[in-house]
């Protein structure tokens, strides 16, 4: 089974459209997002003139005379990382070699079956180096109790809503993780079970441990048991995260407030680090300490995003956002107001803020944070983007 591929297919004939629909419904592509459109290669060129390209584009070419010219036009609107498969009517080795030289990844001549099509797609992504990897977002609290887990949980849910893609939330706080309570789920197997025998961990075992929260978000929960005897190793965590990145477009790490080899490894490997702090001197000091360490471990990677939580809990003594900017050079990406009743009601209901009160300013703030860490336009998740278009237009204003 292929996981989390985004595929656009453009058929030029009705028979090919039927085969593409059969492939879309197959077990191999069950976890992929595939759309089938008419019009063939010319339609693909027109469509991507103002749309982002997915991971794989399958196009049917009817006219061999204009094929190479149209391929050049497609290359001008296609992302460099996008794979292209051409479906055609000529079984010609010279044409095959010419297409490969032009950058086409696969050529499938007629006649073929839906199974042959899915096997060809699988072949394109069989190599671990070319297989897609989900974007890794790590949440870390400057101090204990600043609400980093709450930020991670709400952002993971919002990411799924915003892009309409698969998201996996990993609760790595084995001793005190609260994801089972926060999401109101039942987890038969937890992150401690997955890491107990890392040599046995594979995609099948991880799939069994994950709990579906909705159509986009899946959770690897922590039992929150202090007496757990599972030893966390950098190698085990690296394997767990790597497997999760194969299964979803985004992986959200909720890291405990520990400074160990494996937490440092996660922070260094993350595509995005979200640092949560309260507007006080202790958080400011710890933010500076962590930033100094991350600069060396993350190399030229993007700086962490700073989120200030529980703002205005004590207006007379709290620090301002500008104090953080002047001291550590980070402008807070977001400020979450102190709303204990709002968070308490959502927690008691086992819901995320965006589910509990969709139009509240805190829910909109989490939506903005998800948009900021997504790293791409919601055009890739077109259905989700259309669903939330009214809110996003309001936020832009």
Helices and strands as residue ranges (DSSP letters): E 3-11, H 14-24, E 31-38, H 40-47, E 56-60, H 67-77, E 83-88, H 93-101, E 106-109, H 114-124, E 135-141, H 148-163, E 167-171, H 179-183, H 191-196, G 198-200, H 203-209, E 211-212, E 217-220, H 234-247, E 250-254, H 261-269, E 272-278, H 281-297, E 305-311, H 321-328, E 334-337, H 340-349, H 353-356, H 361-374, G 378-381, H 382-387, H 389-396
